[in-house]
Amino acid sequence: MSDLYSMTPSKIIMYSTTWCGDCKRAKKFLDKMGVDYLDIDVDKDEQGREFVMKVNNGARVVPTIIFPDGAVLVEPSTKELRTKIS
């Protein structure tokens, strides 16, 4: 899938880790809302980790969520996620 590391993917992509509390909260919220997204574990995906660092000026910050419209949310609150998907 060529758009995994794109600023305009065909679906929502969340770059996360399994141990991140904010990632777990964001996934739980998106799942509860029935939002279709792809989760990339940056601990296992080197390209995903590099992409996150590129998007965040060298910082490995998760969750980093990229939307098909080109919007990026980094460590978003539940309120920010709700507003974006509404």
Backbone as a printed PyTorch tensor [residue, N CA C, xyz], in Angstrom:
tensor([[[  0.8560,  -1.1890,   0.0000],
         [  0.0000,   0.0000,   0.0000],
         [  0.8920,   1.2380,   0.0000]],

        [[  0.9070,   1.9440,  -1.0870],
         [  1.8380,   3.0440,  -1.2530],
         [  1.4910,   4.2740,  -0.4300]],

        [[  0.2600,   4.4150,  -0.0090],
         [ -0.0800,   5.6430,   0.7120],
         [  0.0190,   5.5000,   2.2430]],

        [[  0.6590,   4.4400,   2.7200],
         [  0.8500,   4.2830,   4.1690],
         [  1.6600,   5.4170,   4.7580]],

        [[  2.5520,   5.9610,   3.9760],
         [  3.4460,   7.0080,   4.4710],
         [  3.2250,   8.2950,   3.6840]],

        [[  1.9650,   8.5940,   3.4470],
         [  1.5570,   9.7500,   2.6550],
         [  0.8150,  10.7490,   3.5380]],

        [[  0.8920,  12.0120,   3.1700],
         [  0.1460,  13.0380,   3.9020],
         [ -1.3120,  13.0960,   3.4490]],

        [[ -1.6660,  12.3280,   2.4370],
         [ -3.0630,  12.2400,   1.9800],
         [ -3.4050,  10.7770,   1.7070]],

        [[ -3.4630,   9.9660,   2.7630],
         [ -3.7810,   8.5440,   2.5780],
         [ -5.2390,   8.3560,   2.1700]],

        [[ -5.5450,   7.1630,   1.6670],
         [ -6.9160,   6.8790,   1.2360],
         [ -7.8470,   6.6420,   2.4280]],

        [[ -7.2880,   6.3460,   3.5970],
         [ -8.0840,   6.2010,   4.8150],
         [ -7.2680,   6.7550,   5.9820]],

        [[ -7.8840,   6.9130,   7.1210],
         [ -7.1950,   7.4180,   8.3070],
         [ -6.0940,   6.4320,   8.7070]],

        [[ -4.9180,   6.9720,   8.9930],
         [ -3.8140,   6.1430,   9.4690],
         [ -3.3420,   6.6830,  10.8080]],

        [[ -3.2900,   5.7850,  11.7860],
         [ -2.7850,   6.1410,  13.1060],
         [ -1.4330,   5.4690,  13.2940]],

        [[ -0.4360,   6.2710,  13.5830],
         [  0.8950,   5.7710,  13.9190],
         [  0.9480,   5.7470,  15.4380]],

        [[  1.2300,   4.5700,  15.9950],
         [  1.1040,   4.4000,  17.4400],
         [  2.1100,   3.3760,  17.9480]],

        [[  2.0040,   3.0850,  19.2440],
         [  2.7340,   1.9820,  19.8720],
         [  1.7360,   1.2210,  20.7330]],

        [[  2.1280,   0.0350,  21.1580],
         [  1.2320,  -0.7570,  22.0060],
         [  1.2340,  -0.2870,  23.4490]],

        [[  2.2760,   0.4240,  23.8700],
         [  2.4310,   0.8140,  25.2720],
         [  1.9780,   2.2400,  25.5690]],

        [[  1.5970,   2.9930,  24.5750],
         [  1.2390,   4.4100,  24.7310],
         [ -0.2120,   4.5670,  25.1990]],

        [[ -0.3890,   5.2170,  26.3370],
         [ -1.7290,   5.4390,  26.8780],
         [ -2.6050,   6.2940,  25.9770]],

        [[ -2.0370,   7.3540,  25.3980],
         [ -2.8080,   8.2110,  24.4910],
         [ -3.2280,   7.4380,  23.2350]],

        [[ -2.3590,   6.5300,  22.7840],
         [ -2.6880,   5.7030,  21.6170],
         [ -3.8650,   4.7840,  21.9320]],

        [[ -3.8060,   4.1570,  23.0900],
         [ -4.8920,   3.2540,  23.4930],
         [ -6.2150,   4.0050,  23.5870]],

        [[ -6.1800,   5.2050,  24.1640],
         [ -7.3940,   6.0120,  24.3050],
         [ -7.9450,   6.3950,  22.9330]],

        [[ -7.0750,   6.8240,  22.0350],
         [ -7.5140,   7.2270,  20.6910],
         [ -8.1020,   6.0360,  19.9280]],

        [[ -7.4410,   4.8790,  20.0130],
         [ -7.9560,   3.6780,  19.3400],
         [ -9.3200,   3.2860,  19.9030]],

        [[ -9.4410,   3.3190,  21.2150],
         [-10.7090,   2.9620,  21.8570],
         [-11.8280,   3.8930,  21.3850]],

        [[-11.5360,   5.1860,  21.3180],
         [-12.5380,   6.1500,  20.8730],
         [-12.9250,   5.8960,  19.4160]],

        [[-11.9380,   5.7600,  18.5370],
         [-12.2430,   5.5360,  17.1170],
         [-13.0140,   4.2310,  16.9180]],

        [[-12.6300,   3.1940,  17.6600],
         [-13.3500,   1.9190,  17.5710],
         [-14.7990,   2.0830,  18.0300]],

        [[-14.9830,   2.7870,  19.1410],
         [-16.3310,   3.0150,  19.6740],
         [-17.2060,   3.7730,  18.6710]],

        [[-16.5940,   4.7100,  17.9500],
         [-17.3280,   5.5230,  16.9800],
         [-17.4760,   4.8060,  15.6270]],

        [[-16.8880,   3.6270,  15.4840],
         [-16.9910,   2.8770,  14.2400],
         [-16.1800,   3.4550,  13.0960]],

        [[-15.1170,   4.1700,  13.4210],
         [-14.2860,   4.8070,  12.4040],
         [-13.3000,   3.7870,  11.8340]],

        [[-13.2330,   3.7210,  10.5210],
         [-12.3040,   2.8280,   9.8390],
         [-10.9370,   3.5080,   9.7810]],

        [[ -9.9200,   2.8480,  10.3190],
         [ -8.5700,   3.3950,  10.2880],
         [ -7.5760,   2.2530,  10.2440]],

        [[ -6.3610,   2.5800,   9.8680],
         [ -5.2780,   1.6030,   9.8430],
         [ -4.2850,   2.0040,  10.9220]],

        [[ -3.8690,   1.0460,  11.7300],
         [ -2.9270,   1.3080,  12.8140],
         [ -1.5420,   0.8050,  12.4170]],

        [[ -0.5590,   1.6830,  12.4930],
         [  0.8300,   1.3320,  12.2030],
         [  1.6140,   1.4330,  13.5100]],

        [[  2.1710,   0.3090,  13.9630],
         [  2.9680,   0.2710,  15.1950],
         [  4.3900,   0.7130,  14.8590]],

        [[  4.7760,   1.9050,  15.2950],
         [  6.0890,   2.4480,  14.9370],
         [  7.2370,   1.7330,  15.6440]],

        [[  6.9360,   0.8940,  16.6380],
         [  7.9830,   0.0710,  17.2370],
         [  8.3640,  -1.0860,  16.3160]],

        [[  7.4450,  -1.4680,  15.4310],
         [  7.6790,  -2.6020,  14.5290],
         [  7.8940,  -2.1780,  13.0790]],

        [[  7.4780,  -0.9770,  12.7260],
         [  7.5310,  -0.5110,  11.3410],
         [  8.5220,   0.6560,  11.2340]],

        [[  9.7100,   0.3740,  10.7220],
         [ 10.7500,   1.3920,  10.6430],
         [ 10.3510,   2.5640,   9.7510]],

        [[  9.7090,   2.2660,   8.6150],
         [  9.2530,   3.3430,   7.7330],
         [  8.2130,   4.2160,   8.4320]],

        [[  7.3320,   3.5760,   9.2010],
         [  6.3310,   4.3330,   9.9540],
         [  6.9870,   5.2410,  10.9830]],

        [[  7.9940,   4.7210,  11.6750],
         [  8.7230,   5.5130,  12.6730],
         [  9.4090,   6.7140,  12.0080]],

        [[ 10.0500,   6.4650,  10.8700],
         [ 10.7160,   7.5520,  10.1460],
         [  9.7110,   8.5890,   9.6550]],

        [[  8.5470,   8.1150,   9.1910],
         [  7.5050,   9.0290,   8.7150],
         [  7.0120,   9.9240,   9.8540]],

        [[  6.7610,   9.3210,  11.0260],
         [  6.3080,  10.0910,  12.1910],
         [  7.3400,  11.1510,  12.5570]],

        [[  8.6010,  10.7900,  12.5160],
         [  9.6600,  11.7430,  12.8530],
         [  9.7450,  12.8640,  11.8230]],

        [[  9.5030,  12.5350,  10.5620],
         [  9.4950,  13.5610,   9.5150],
         [  8.3350,  14.5370,   9.7320]],

        [[  7.1640,  13.9900,  10.0120],
         [  5.9670,  14.8190,  10.2210],
         [  6.1170,  15.7170,  11.4560]],

        [[  6.8170,  15.2100,  12.4750],
         [  6.9320,  15.9220,  13.7520],
         [  8.3160,  16.5420,  13.9730]],

        [[  8.9390,  16.9890,  12.8940],
         [ 10.2210,  17.6930,  12.9790],
         [ 11.2660,  16.9590,  13.8060]],

        [[ 11.3880,  15.6560,  13.5750],
         [ 12.4120,  14.8550,  14.2330],
         [ 11.9840,  14.1860,  15.5210]],

        [[ 10.7920,  14.4800,  16.0060],
         [ 10.3000,  13.8890,  17.2590],
         [  9.4630,  12.6490,  16.9560]],

        [[  9.6370,  11.6430,  17.7830],
         [  8.8510,  10.4070,  17.6470],
         [  7.6470,  10.5320,  18.5870]],

        [[  6.5950,  11.1710,  18.0920],
         [  5.4270,  11.4740,  18.9070],
         [  4.2390,  10.6330,  18.4320]],

        [[  3.6380,   9.9040,  19.3730],
         [  2.4670,   9.0900,  19.0490],
         [  1.3650,   9.3510,  20.0650]],

        [[  0.1210,   9.2250,  19.6620],
         [ -0.2790,   8.9160,  18.2980],
         [ -0.1490,  10.1220,  17.3690]],

        [[  0.2600,   9.8290,  16.1660],
         [  0.2080,  10.7830,  15.0660],
         [ -0.8210,  10.2070,  14.1070]],

        [[ -1.8600,  10.9930,  13.8400],
         [ -2.9710,  10.5060,  13.0150],
         [ -3.0660,  11.3690,  11.7620]],

        [[ -3.0280,  10.7030,  10.6100],
         [ -3.0960,  11.3880,   9.3160],
         [ -4.4560,  11.0730,   8.6900]],

        [[ -5.1240,  12.1220,   8.2160],
         [ -6.4580,  11.9840,   7.6220],
         [ -6.3880,  12.1510,   6.1030]],

        [[ -7.3300,  11.5570,   5.3850],
         [ -7.3340,  11.6590,   3.9200],
         [ -7.3410,  13.0890,   3.3900]],

        [[ -7.8340,  14.0450,   4.1860],
         [ -7.8460,  15.4400,   3.7360],
         [ -6.5170,  16.1500,   3.9910]],

        [[ -5.5260,  15.4060,   4.5040],
         [ -4.2170,  15.9880,   4.7650],
         [ -4.0520,  16.5360,   6.1710]],

        [[ -5.1190,  16.5070,   6.9640],
         [ -5.0320,  16.9900,   8.3440],
         [ -4.1980,  16.0140,   9.1770]],

        [[ -3.5040,  16.5630,  10.1560],
         [ -2.6750,  15.7710,  11.0570],
         [ -3.0380,  16.1350,  12.4900]],

        [[ -3.3080,  15.1160,  13.3050],
         [ -3.5100,  15.3260,  14.7360],
         [ -2.4150,  14.5670,  15.4670]],

        [[ -1.7290,  15.2540,  16.3730],
         [ -0.6480,  14.6510,  17.1490],
         [ -1.0470,  14.6930,  18.6190]],

        [[ -1.0560,  13.5260,  19.2300],
         [ -1.4950,  13.3770,  20.6200],
         [ -2.8200,  14.1130,  20.8650]],

        [[ -3.8240,  13.8620,  20.0200],
         [ -5.0810,  14.5990,  20.1530],
         [ -5.8750,  14.1660,  21.3870]],

        [[ -6.6080,  15.1160,  21.9210],
         [ -7.5500,  14.8050,  22.9980],
         [ -8.7620,  14.1170,  22.3730]],

        [[ -9.5790,  13.5100,  23.2060],
         [-10.8060,  12.8900,  22.7050],
         [-11.6960,  13.9540,  22.0710]],

        [[-11.7260,  15.1310,  22.6540],
         [-12.5280,  16.2290,  22.1080],
         [-12.0370,  16.6120,  20.6980]],

        [[-10.7210,  16.6800,  20.5190],
         [-10.1800,  17.0030,  19.1980],
         [-10.5250,  15.9170,  18.1790]],

        [[-10.4410,  14.6630,  18.5790],
         [-10.8240,  13.5640,  17.6830],
         [-12.2950,  13.6290,  17.3330]],

        [[-13.1370,  13.8700,  18.3310],
         [-14.5880,  13.9420,  18.1060],
         [-14.9010,  15.0600,  17.1170]],

        [[-14.2690,  16.2140,  17.2960],
         [-14.4980,  17.3370,  16.4040],
         [-14.0620,  17.0080,  14.9800]],

        [[-12.9200,  16.3490,  14.8460],
         [-12.3940,  16.0330,  13.5070],
         [-13.2690,  15.0350,  12.7760]],

        [[-13.7710,  14.0230,  13.4540],
         [-14.5490,  12.9850,  12.7480],
         [-16.0160,  13.3320,  12.6120]],

        [[-16.4530,  14.4100,  13.2490],
         [-17.8660,  14.8100,  13.1630],
         [-18.1800,  15.4480,  11.8250]]])
